[in-house]
């Protein structure tokens, strides 16, 4: 499935959510940012192979505005996003990744 990950995350009233860059400046929060952060966040009982798969997926997403994701990658993204983020972010990413 192809997914445009460069779209902004929105609040319930339709405003673009904000995040901060490394200098503390406000920037628009994107689906790409959320997915990459979720995928790279540590999980319990991960082995090296799992970590490398997550790293490779994060690089694939970070380097593109539109990505072609397979079922395994979508499952991994949904699992990690569901673990790391609040419902407002999880809902938007799950909607994007409907299969």
Biopython code that builds the backbone (N, CA, C, O; Angstrom):
import numpy as np
from Bio.PDB.StructureBuilder import StructureBuilder

atoms = [
    (1, "UNK", "N", (0.838, -1.174, 0.000)),
    (1, "UNK", "CA", (0.000, 0.000, 0.000)),
    (1, "UNK", "C", (0.881, 1.234, 0.000)),
    (1, "UNK", "O", (1.859, 1.308, 0.744)),
    (2, "UNK", "N", (0.534, 2.199, -0.832)),
    (2, "UNK", "CA", (1.250, 3.477, -0.847)),
    (2, "UNK", "C", (0.588, 4.427, 0.150)),
    (2, "UNK", "O", (-0.637, 4.533, 0.208)),
    (3, "UNK", "N", (1.408, 5.102, 0.920)),
    (3, "UNK", "CA", (0.897, 6.033, 1.926)),
    (3, "UNK", "C", (1.688, 7.332, 1.874)),
    (3, "UNK", "O", (2.918, 7.323, 1.842)),
    (4, "UNK", "N", (0.962, 8.456, 1.867)),
    (4, "UNK", "CA", (1.577, 9.777, 1.934)),
    (4, "UNK", "C", (1.809, 10.098, 3.406)),
    (4, "UNK", "O", (0.872, 10.426, 4.134)),
    (5, "UNK", "N", (3.051, 10.002, 3.834)),
    (5, "UNK", "CA", (3.380, 10.205, 5.242)),
    (5, "UNK", "C", (3.775, 11.640, 5.556)),
    (5, "UNK", "O", (4.097, 11.959, 6.700)),
    (6, "UNK", "N", (3.752, 12.498, 4.557)),
    (6, "UNK", "CA", (4.170, 13.880, 4.771)),
    (6, "UNK", "C", (2.994, 14.787, 5.134)),
    (6, "UNK", "O", (3.144, 16.009, 5.140)),
    (7, "UNK", "N", (1.850, 14.224, 5.432)),
    (7, "UNK", "CA", (0.709, 15.060, 5.776)),
    (7, "UNK", "C", (0.741, 15.439, 7.256)),
    (7, "UNK", "O", (1.247, 14.684, 8.087)),
    (8, "UNK", "N", (0.198, 16.609, 7.577)),
    (8, "UNK", "CA", (0.233, 17.070, 8.969)),
    (8, "UNK", "C", (-0.761, 16.318, 9.841)),
    (8, "UNK", "O", (-1.809, 15.867, 9.379)),
    (9, "UNK", "N", (-0.407, 16.197, 11.100)),
    (9, "UNK", "CA", (-1.348, 15.694, 12.097)),
    (9, "UNK", "C", (-2.246, 16.851, 12.512)),
    (9, "UNK", "O", (-1.785, 17.989, 12.602)),
    (10, "UNK", "N", (-3.507, 16.578, 12.763)),
    (10, "UNK", "CA", (-4.486, 17.625, 13.066)),
    (10, "UNK", "C", (-5.078, 17.443, 14.464)),
    (10, "UNK", "O", (-5.179, 16.328, 14.975)),
    (11, "UNK", "N", (-5.464, 18.562, 15.065)),
    (11, "UNK", "CA", (-6.228, 18.520, 16.308)),
    (11, "UNK", "C", (-7.672, 18.202, 15.946)),
    (11, "UNK", "O", (-8.009, 18.151, 14.763)),
    (12, "UNK", "N", (-8.524, 17.990, 16.929)),
    (12, "UNK", "CA", (-9.926, 17.674, 16.647)),
    (12, "UNK", "C", (-10.649, 18.806, 15.940)),
    (12, "UNK", "O", (-11.620, 18.561, 15.223)),
    (13, "UNK", "N", (-10.199, 20.041, 16.125)),
    (13, "UNK", "CA", (-10.848, 21.163, 15.444)),
    (13, "UNK", "C", (-10.192, 21.494, 14.099)),
    (13, "UNK", "O", (-10.480, 22.534, 13.506)),
    (14, "UNK", "N", (-9.304, 20.602, 13.618)),
    (14, "UNK", "CA", (-8.731, 20.763, 12.289)),
    (14, "UNK", "C", (-7.463, 21.579, 12.205)),
    (14, "UNK", "O", (-6.934, 21.768, 11.109)),
    (15, "UNK", "N", (-6.958, 22.067, 13.313)),
    (15, "UNK", "CA", (-5.702, 22.828, 13.314)),
    (15, "UNK", "C", (-4.522, 21.858, 13.241)),
    (15, "UNK", "O", (-4.601, 20.730, 13.727)),
    (16, "UNK", "N", (-3.445, 22.306, 12.635)),
    (16, "UNK", "CA", (-2.247, 21.480, 12.552)),
    (16, "UNK", "C", (-1.594, 21.384, 13.918)),
    (16, "UNK", "O", (-1.373, 22.393, 14.587)),
    (17, "UNK", "N", (-1.286, 20.155, 14.326)),
    (17, "UNK", "CA", (-0.597, 19.947, 15.597)),
    (17, "UNK", "C", (0.832, 20.473, 15.466)),
    (17, "UNK", "O", (1.393, 20.492, 14.370)),
    (18, "UNK", "N", (1.403, 20.887, 16.555)),
    (18, "UNK", "CA", (2.776, 21.421, 16.568)),
    (18, "UNK", "C", (3.692, 20.510, 17.360)),
    (18, "UNK", "O", (3.259, 19.790, 18.260)),
    (19, "UNK", "N", (4.947, 20.557, 17.012)),
    (19, "UNK", "CA", (6.014, 19.868, 17.714)),
    (19, "UNK", "C", (7.164, 20.859, 17.800)),
    (19, "UNK", "O", (7.025, 22.002, 17.364)),
    (20, "UNK", "N", (8.278, 20.452, 18.345)),
    (20, "UNK", "CA", (9.440, 21.343, 18.428)),
    (20, "UNK", "C", (10.621, 20.686, 17.727)),
    (20, "UNK", "O", (10.826, 19.477, 17.826)),
    (21, "UNK", "N", (11.392, 21.504, 17.017)),
    (21, "UNK", "CA", (12.616, 20.981, 16.401)),
    (21, "UNK", "C", (13.723, 20.946, 17.439)),
    (21, "UNK", "O", (13.490, 21.265, 18.605)),
    (22, "UNK", "N", (14.911, 20.567, 17.035)),
    (22, "UNK", "CA", (16.026, 20.424, 17.982)),
    (22, "UNK", "C", (16.428, 21.742, 18.646)),
    (22, "UNK", "O", (17.077, 21.740, 19.692)),
    (23, "UNK", "N", (16.040, 22.870, 18.036)),
    (23, "UNK", "CA", (16.336, 24.173, 18.624)),
    (23, "UNK", "C", (15.189, 24.705, 19.479)),
    (23, "UNK", "O", (15.285, 25.793, 20.046)),
    (24, "UNK", "N", (14.103, 23.933, 19.570)),
    (24, "UNK", "CA", (12.960, 24.367, 20.360)),
    (24, "UNK", "C", (11.957, 25.205, 19.595)),
    (24, "UNK", "O", (10.991, 25.697, 20.177)),
    (25, "UNK", "N", (12.172, 25.376, 18.291)),
    (25, "UNK", "CA", (11.235, 26.140, 17.468)),
    (25, "UNK", "C", (10.012, 25.294, 17.118)),
    (25, "UNK", "O", (10.137, 24.093, 16.874)),
    (26, "UNK", "N", (8.840, 25.911, 17.093)),
    (26, "UNK", "CA", (7.609, 25.207, 16.758)),
    (26, "UNK", "C", (7.597, 24.843, 15.278)),
    (26, "UNK", "O", (7.881, 25.678, 14.418)),
    (27, "UNK", "N", (7.266, 23.591, 14.993)),
    (27, "UNK", "CA", (7.121, 23.111, 13.625)),
    (27, "UNK", "C", (5.844, 22.285, 13.534)),
    (27, "UNK", "O", (5.329, 21.810, 14.546)),
    (28, "UNK", "N", (5.338, 22.117, 12.315)),
    (28, "UNK", "CA", (4.158, 21.290, 12.117)),
    (28, "UNK", "C", (4.495, 19.826, 12.380)),
    (28, "UNK", "O", (5.510, 19.318, 11.904)),
    (29, "UNK", "N", (3.636, 19.156, 13.139)),
    (29, "UNK", "CA", (3.801, 17.723, 13.387)),
    (29, "UNK", "C", (3.239, 16.963, 12.199)),
    (29, "UNK", "O", (2.145, 17.269, 11.723)),
    (30, "UNK", "N", (3.978, 15.977, 11.721)),
    (30, "UNK", "CA", (3.542, 15.200, 10.566)),
    (30, "UNK", "C", (3.397, 13.729, 10.920)),
    (30, "UNK", "O", (3.920, 13.248, 11.925)),
    (31, "UNK", "N", (2.670, 13.038, 10.061)),
    (31, "UNK", "CA", (2.532, 11.591, 10.188)),
    (31, "UNK", "C", (3.912, 10.950, 10.139)),
    (31, "UNK", "O", (4.207, 10.036, 10.908)),
    (32, "UNK", "N", (4.754, 11.434, 9.233)),
    (32, "UNK", "CA", (6.109, 10.891, 9.093)),
    (32, "UNK", "C", (6.872, 10.967, 10.417)),
    (32, "UNK", "O", (7.480, 9.986, 10.845)),
    (33, "UNK", "N", (6.836, 12.137, 11.063)),
    (33, "UNK", "CA", (7.528, 12.320, 12.346)),
    (33, "UNK", "C", (7.046, 11.322, 13.382)),
    (33, "UNK", "O", (7.841, 10.684, 14.072)),
    (34, "UNK", "N", (5.726, 11.197, 13.477)),
    (34, "UNK", "CA", (5.141, 10.320, 14.484)),
    (34, "UNK", "C", (5.530, 8.863, 14.236)),
    (34, "UNK", "O", (5.907, 8.146, 15.163)),
    (35, "UNK", "N", (5.435, 8.436, 12.984)),
    (35, "UNK", "CA", (5.764, 7.041, 12.678)),
    (35, "UNK", "C", (7.234, 6.761, 12.952)),
    (35, "UNK", "O", (7.563, 5.757, 13.584)),
    (36, "UNK", "N", (8.113, 7.625, 12.491)),
    (36, "UNK", "CA", (9.549, 7.404, 12.700)),
    (36, "UNK", "C", (9.870, 7.366, 14.197)),
    (36, "UNK", "O", (10.611, 6.491, 14.646)),
    (37, "UNK", "N", (9.326, 8.294, 14.963)),
    (37, "UNK", "CA", (9.574, 8.299, 16.410)),
    (37, "UNK", "C", (9.034, 7.044, 17.086)),
    (37, "UNK", "O", (9.681, 6.483, 17.971)),
    (38, "UNK", "N", (7.852, 6.605, 16.669)),
    (38, "UNK", "CA", (7.256, 5.410, 17.271)),
    (38, "UNK", "C", (8.062, 4.157, 16.924)),
    (38, "UNK", "O", (8.327, 3.322, 17.789)),
    (39, "UNK", "N", (8.445, 4.036, 15.664)),
    (39, "UNK", "CA", (9.190, 2.860, 15.231)),
    (39, "UNK", "C", (10.560, 2.789, 15.909)),
    (39, "UNK", "O", (11.036, 1.702, 16.237)),
    (40, "UNK", "N", (11.186, 3.931, 16.118)),
    (40, "UNK", "CA", (12.516, 3.934, 16.739)),
    (40, "UNK", "C", (12.484, 3.889, 18.264)),
    (40, "UNK", "O", (13.531, 3.751, 18.895)),
    (41, "UNK", "N", (11.309, 4.001, 18.860)),
    (41, "UNK", "CA", (11.244, 3.945, 20.326)),
    (41, "UNK", "C", (11.496, 2.514, 20.798)),
    (41, "UNK", "O", (11.066, 1.562, 20.147)),
    (42, "UNK", "N", (12.187, 2.359, 21.923)),
    (42, "UNK", "CA", (12.512, 1.020, 22.407)),
    (42, "UNK", "C", (11.258, 0.255, 22.849)),
    (42, "UNK", "O", (10.290, 0.839, 23.336)),
    (43, "UNK", "N", (11.307, -1.047, 22.667)),
    (43, "UNK", "CA", (10.233, -1.931, 23.124)),
    (43, "UNK", "C", (10.863, -3.050, 23.952)),
    (43, "UNK", "O", (12.037, -3.377, 23.779)),
    (44, "UNK", "N", (10.082, -3.620, 24.835)),
    (44, "UNK", "CA", (10.596, -4.699, 25.678)),
    (44, "UNK", "C", (10.871, -5.946, 24.851)),
    (44, "UNK", "O", (10.186, -6.223, 23.866)),
    (45, "UNK", "N", (11.872, -6.682, 25.266)),
    (45, "UNK", "CA", (12.203, -7.985, 24.695)),
    (45, "UNK", "C", (12.544, -7.945, 23.207)),
    (45, "UNK", "O", (12.254, -8.895, 22.481)),
    (46, "UNK", "N", (13.151, -6.867, 22.754)),
    (46, "UNK", "CA", (13.588, -6.779, 21.362)),
    (46, "UNK", "C", (14.972, -7.376, 21.218)),
    (46, "UNK", "O", (15.844, -7.182, 22.065)),
    (47, "UNK", "N", (15.156, -8.102, 20.138)),
    (47, "UNK", "CA", (16.500, -8.588, 19.849)),
    (47, "UNK", "C", (17.116, -7.709, 18.760)),
    (47, "UNK", "O", (16.465, -6.801, 18.243)),
    (48, "UNK", "N", (18.347, -7.981, 18.425)),
    (48, "UNK", "CA", (19.044, -7.167, 17.438)),
    (48, "UNK", "C", (18.380, -7.178, 16.073)),
    (48, "UNK", "O", (18.335, -6.149, 15.398)),
    (49, "UNK", "N", (17.866, -8.324, 15.661)),
    (49, "UNK", "CA", (17.215, -8.434, 14.359)),
    (49, "UNK", "C", (15.981, -7.538, 14.310)),
    (49, "UNK", "O", (15.758, -6.847, 13.316)),
    (50, "UNK", "N", (15.178, -7.541, 15.373)),
    (50, "UNK", "CA", (13.990, -6.677, 15.438)),
    (50, "UNK", "C", (14.387, -5.203, 15.366)),
    (50, "UNK", "O", (13.740, -4.411, 14.681)),
    (51, "UNK", "N", (15.437, -4.849, 16.065)),
    (51, "UNK", "CA", (15.895, -3.460, 16.064)),
    (51, "UNK", "C", (16.358, -3.019, 14.678)),
    (51, "UNK", "O", (16.094, -1.891, 14.264)),
    (52, "UNK", "N", (17.038, -3.894, 13.973)),
    (52, "UNK", "CA", (17.495, -3.560, 12.621)),
    (52, "UNK", "C", (16.307, -3.388, 11.687)),
    (52, "UNK", "O", (16.306, -2.474, 10.862)),
    (53, "UNK", "N", (15.296, -4.245, 11.794)),
    (53, "UNK", "CA", (14.086, -4.107, 10.965)),
    (53, "UNK", "C", (13.414, -2.755, 11.223)),
    (53, "UNK", "O", (12.978, -2.081, 10.289)),
    (54, "UNK", "N", (13.338, -2.373, 12.486)),
    (54, "UNK", "CA", (12.732, -1.086, 12.832)),
    (54, "UNK", "C", (13.575, 0.071, 12.278)),
    (54, "UNK", "O", (13.031, 1.045, 11.757)),
    (55, "UNK", "N", (14.873, -0.040, 12.392)),
    (55, "UNK", "CA", (15.770, 0.989, 11.880)),
    (55, "UNK", "C", (15.611, 1.146, 10.365)),
    (55, "UNK", "O", (15.514, 2.265, 9.861)),
    (56, "UNK", "N", (15.583, 0.042, 9.653)),
    (56, "UNK", "CA", (15.435, 0.083, 8.194)),
    (56, "UNK", "C", (14.086, 0.679, 7.790)),
    (56, "UNK", "O", (14.012, 1.452, 6.835)),
    (57, "UNK", "N", (13.029, 0.328, 8.507)),
    (57, "UNK", "CA", (11.709, 0.883, 8.215)),
    (57, "UNK", "C", (11.700, 2.391, 8.482)),
    (57, "UNK", "O", (11.151, 3.156, 7.689)),
    (58, "UNK", "N", (12.298, 2.817, 9.579)),
    (58, "UNK", "CA", (12.362, 4.251, 9.898)),
    (58, "UNK", "C", (13.118, 5.009, 8.808)),
    (58, "UNK", "O", (12.691, 6.092, 8.408)),
    (59, "UNK", "N", (14.217, 4.469, 8.327)),
    (59, "UNK", "CA", (14.980, 5.115, 7.247)),
    (59, "UNK", "C", (14.158, 5.209, 5.968)),
    (59, "UNK", "O", (14.183, 6.230, 5.282)),
    (60, "UNK", "N", (13.440, 4.156, 5.653)),
    (60, "UNK", "CA", (12.597, 4.132, 4.452)),
    (60, "UNK", "C", (11.544, 5.237, 4.517)),
    (60, "UNK", "O", (11.310, 5.937, 3.532)),
    (61, "UNK", "N", (10.920, 5.387, 5.662)),
    (61, "UNK", "CA", (9.864, 6.386, 5.828)),
    (61, "UNK", "C", (10.455, 7.786, 5.890)),
    (61, "UNK", "O", (9.946, 8.700, 5.242)),
    (62, "UNK", "N", (11.510, 7.963, 6.652)),
    (62, "UNK", "CA", (12.121, 9.284, 6.822)),
    (62, "UNK", "C", (12.583, 9.868, 5.498)),
    (62, "UNK", "O", (12.506, 11.080, 5.295)),
    (63, "UNK", "N", (13.054, 9.033, 4.608)),
    (63, "UNK", "CA", (13.618, 9.505, 3.360)),
    (63, "UNK", "C", (12.623, 9.759, 2.238)),
    (63, "UNK", "O", (13.025, 10.118, 1.131)),
    (64, "UNK", "N", (11.330, 9.581, 2.502)),
    (64, "UNK", "CA", (10.327, 9.709, 1.444)),
    (64, "UNK", "C", (9.064, 10.391, 1.947)),
    (64, "UNK", "O", (8.733, 10.322, 3.131)),
    (65, "UNK", "N", (8.363, 11.050, 1.028)),
    (65, "UNK", "CA", (7.067, 11.630, 1.362)),
    (65, "UNK", "C", (5.943, 10.625, 1.133)),
    (65, "UNK", "O", (4.904, 10.681, 1.791)),
    (66, "UNK", "N", (6.162, 9.701, 0.190)),
    (66, "UNK", "CA", (5.203, 8.633, -0.062)),
    (66, "UNK", "C", (5.975, 7.322, -0.022)),
    (66, "UNK", "O", (7.019, 7.185, -0.659)),
    (67, "UNK", "N", (5.455, 6.366, 0.729)),
    (67, "UNK", "CA", (6.144, 5.083, 0.873)),
    (67, "UNK", "C", (5.204, 3.947, 0.515)),
    (67, "UNK", "O", (3.991, 4.030, 0.709)),
    (68, "UNK", "N", (5.790, 2.891, -0.011)),
    (68, "UNK", "CA", (5.048, 1.672, -0.311)),
    (68, "UNK", "C", (5.305, 0.707, 0.843)),
    (68, "UNK", "O", (6.430, 0.243, 1.031)),
    (69, "UNK", "N", (4.265, 0.408, 1.611)),
    (69, "UNK", "CA", (4.391, -0.409, 2.814)),
    (69, "UNK", "C", (3.726, -1.762, 2.613)),
    (69, "UNK", "O", (2.635, -1.851, 2.050)),
    (70, "UNK", "N", (4.394, -2.817, 3.077)),
    (70, "UNK", "CA", (3.777, -4.140, 3.030)),
    (70, "UNK", "C", (3.008, -4.398, 4.325)),
    (70, "UNK", "O", (3.056, -3.585, 5.248)),
    (71, "UNK", "N", (2.308, -5.515, 4.395)),
    (71, "UNK", "CA", (1.464, -5.811, 5.559)),
    (71, "UNK", "C", (2.264, -5.878, 6.859)),
    (71, "UNK", "O", (1.801, -5.404, 7.896)),
    (72, "UNK", "N", (3.452, -6.459, 6.808)),
    (72, "UNK", "CA", (4.275, -6.554, 8.008)),
    (72, "UNK", "C", (4.716, -5.194, 8.517)),
    (72, "UNK", "O", (4.730, -4.949, 9.723)),
    (73, "UNK", "N", (5.074, -4.314, 7.601)),
    (73, "UNK", "CA", (5.480, -2.964, 7.983)),
    (73, "UNK", "C", (4.307, -2.188, 8.562)),
    (73, "UNK", "O", (4.465, -1.457, 9.540)),
    (74, "UNK", "N", (3.134, -2.344, 7.963)),
    (74, "UNK", "CA", (1.938, -1.669, 8.483)),
    (74, "UNK", "C", (1.616, -2.160, 9.879)),
    (74, "UNK", "O", (1.289, -1.363, 10.758)),
    (75, "UNK", "N", (1.706, -3.470, 10.094)),
    (75, "UNK", "CA", (1.438, -4.023, 11.429)),
    (75, "UNK", "C", (2.424, -3.472, 12.453)),
    (75, "UNK", "O", (2.030, -3.084, 13.553)),
    (76, "UNK", "N", (3.708, -3.436, 12.091)),
    (76, "UNK", "CA", (4.724, -2.910, 12.995)),
    (76, "UNK", "C", (4.448, -1.449, 13.328)),
    (76, "UNK", "O", (4.529, -1.052, 14.491)),
    (77, "UNK", "N", (4.126, -0.655, 12.329)),
    (77, "UNK", "CA", (3.831, 0.763, 12.558)),
    (77, "UNK", "C", (2.632, 0.904, 13.488)),
    (77, "UNK", "O", (2.683, 1.671, 14.449)),
    (78, "UNK", "N", (1.561, 0.178, 13.214)),
    (78, "UNK", "CA", (0.358, 0.282, 14.044)),
    (78, "UNK", "C", (0.646, -0.146, 15.486)),
    (78, "UNK", "O", (0.191, 0.497, 16.433)),
    (79, "UNK", "N", (1.399, -1.227, 15.643)),
    (79, "UNK", "CA", (1.740, -1.693, 17.000)),
    (79, "UNK", "C", (2.522, -0.634, 17.767)),
    (79, "UNK", "O", (2.201, -0.333, 18.917)),
    (80, "UNK", "N", (3.550, -0.067, 17.131)),
    (80, "UNK", "CA", (4.403, 0.901, 17.814)),
    (80, "UNK", "C", (3.677, 2.223, 18.065)),
    (80, "UNK", "O", (3.783, 2.793, 19.151)),
    (81, "UNK", "N", (2.943, 2.708, 17.067)),
    (81, "UNK", "CA", (2.190, 3.958, 17.245)),
    (81, "UNK", "C", (1.167, 3.790, 18.359)),
    (81, "UNK", "O", (1.001, 4.679, 19.194)),
    (82, "UNK", "N", (0.481, 2.646, 18.370)),
    (82, "UNK", "CA", (-0.508, 2.375, 19.408)),
    (82, "UNK", "C", (0.094, 2.325, 20.800)),
    (82, "UNK", "O", (-0.566, 2.669, 21.781)),
    (83, "UNK", "N", (1.333, 1.901, 20.888)),
    (83, "UNK", "CA", (2.020, 1.815, 22.173)),
    (83, "UNK", "C", (2.517, 3.175, 22.654)),
    (83, "UNK", "O", (2.509, 3.442, 23.855)),
    (84, "UNK", "N", (2.945, 4.033, 21.741)),
    (84, "UNK", "CA", (3.679, 5.247, 22.098)),
    (84, "UNK", "C", (2.809, 6.504, 22.182)),
    (84, "UNK", "O", (3.056, 7.359, 23.032)),
    (85, "UNK", "N", (1.802, 6.633, 21.323)),
    (85, "UNK", "CA", (1.093, 7.899, 21.182)),
    (85, "UNK", "C", (-0.330, 7.882, 21.742)),
    (85, "UNK", "O", (-0.921, 6.817, 21.926)),
    (86, "UNK", "N", (-0.877, 9.079, 22.011)),
    (86, "UNK", "CA", (-2.262, 9.191, 22.485)),
    (86, "UNK", "C", (-3.253, 8.934, 21.343)),
    (86, "UNK", "O", (-2.869, 8.936, 20.174)),
    (87, "UNK", "N", (-4.526, 8.713, 21.684)),
    (87, "UNK", "CA", (-5.547, 8.362, 20.690)),
    (87, "UNK", "C", (-5.655, 9.315, 19.507)),
    (87, "UNK", "O", (-5.925, 8.860, 18.395)),
    (88, "UNK", "N", (-5.458, 10.606, 19.697)),
    (88, "UNK", "CA", (-5.629, 11.550, 18.590)),
    (88, "UNK", "C", (-4.603, 11.306, 17.480)),
    (88, "UNK", "O", (-4.908, 11.510, 16.305)),
    (89, "UNK", "N", (-3.419, 10.882, 17.829)),
    (89, "UNK", "CA", (-2.391, 10.562, 16.841)),
    (89, "UNK", "C", (-2.617, 9.153, 16.288)),
    (89, "UNK", "O", (-2.539, 8.935, 15.079)),
    (90, "UNK", "N", (-2.891, 8.214, 17.166)),
    (90, "UNK", "CA", (-3.117, 6.823, 16.748)),
    (90, "UNK", "C", (-4.261, 6.749, 15.740)),
    (90, "UNK", "O", (-4.145, 6.071, 14.719)),
    (91, "UNK", "N", (-5.356, 7.437, 16.016)),
    (91, "UNK", "CA", (-6.507, 7.395, 15.126)),
    (91, "UNK", "C", (-6.179, 7.885, 13.725)),
    (91, "UNK", "O", (-6.602, 7.277, 12.742)),
    (92, "UNK", "N", (-5.443, 8.958, 13.623)),
    (92, "UNK", "CA", (-5.100, 9.509, 12.305)),
    (92, "UNK", "C", (-4.179, 8.576, 11.522)),
    (92, "UNK", "O", (-4.331, 8.417, 10.311)),
    (93, "UNK", "N", (-3.240, 7.971, 12.208)),
    (93, "UNK", "CA", (-2.312, 7.072, 11.518)),
    (93, "UNK", "C", (-3.016, 5.775, 11.131)),
    (93, "UNK", "O", (-2.778, 5.248, 10.044)),
    (94, "UNK", "N", (-3.871, 5.258, 11.994)),
    (94, "UNK", "CA", (-4.633, 4.056, 11.638)),
    (94, "UNK", "C", (-5.543, 4.329, 10.440)),
    (94, "UNK", "O", (-5.675, 3.473, 9.565)),
    (95, "UNK", "N", (-6.170, 5.500, 10.385)),
    (95, "UNK", "CA", (-7.011, 5.853, 9.237)),
    (95, "UNK", "C", (-6.192, 5.871, 7.949)),
    (95, "UNK", "O", (-6.645, 5.380, 6.915)),
    (96, "UNK", "N", (-4.998, 6.432, 8.010)),
    (96, "UNK", "CA", (-4.129, 6.490, 6.840)),
    (96, "UNK", "C", (-3.741, 5.094, 6.374)),
    (96, "UNK", "O", (-3.640, 4.840, 5.174)),
    (97, "UNK", "N", (-3.522, 4.187, 7.327)),
    (97, "UNK", "CA", (-3.007, 2.859, 6.997)),
    (97, "UNK", "C", (-4.096, 1.789, 6.926)),
    (97, "UNK", "O", (-3.808, 0.605, 7.098)),
    (98, "UNK", "N", (-5.321, 2.186, 6.679)),
    (98, "UNK", "CA", (-6.385, 1.196, 6.510)),
    (98, "UNK", "C", (-6.048, 0.317, 5.320)),
    (98, "UNK", "O", (-5.638, 0.791, 4.260)),
    (99, "UNK", "N", (-6.234, -0.965, 5.526)),
    (99, "UNK", "CA", (-5.959, -1.900, 4.439)),
    (99, "UNK", "C", (-7.233, -2.641, 4.088)),
    (99, "UNK", "O", (-7.229, -3.484, 3.191)),
]
sb = StructureBuilder()
sb.init_structure("model")
sb.init_model(0)
sb.init_chain("A")
sb.init_seg("    ")
for serial, (resi, resn, name, xyz) in enumerate(atoms, 1):
    if name == "N":
        sb.init_residue(resn, " ", resi, " ")
    sb.init_atom(name, np.array(xyz, "f"), 0.0, 1.0, " ", f" {name:<3s}", serial, name[0])
structure = sb.get_structure()
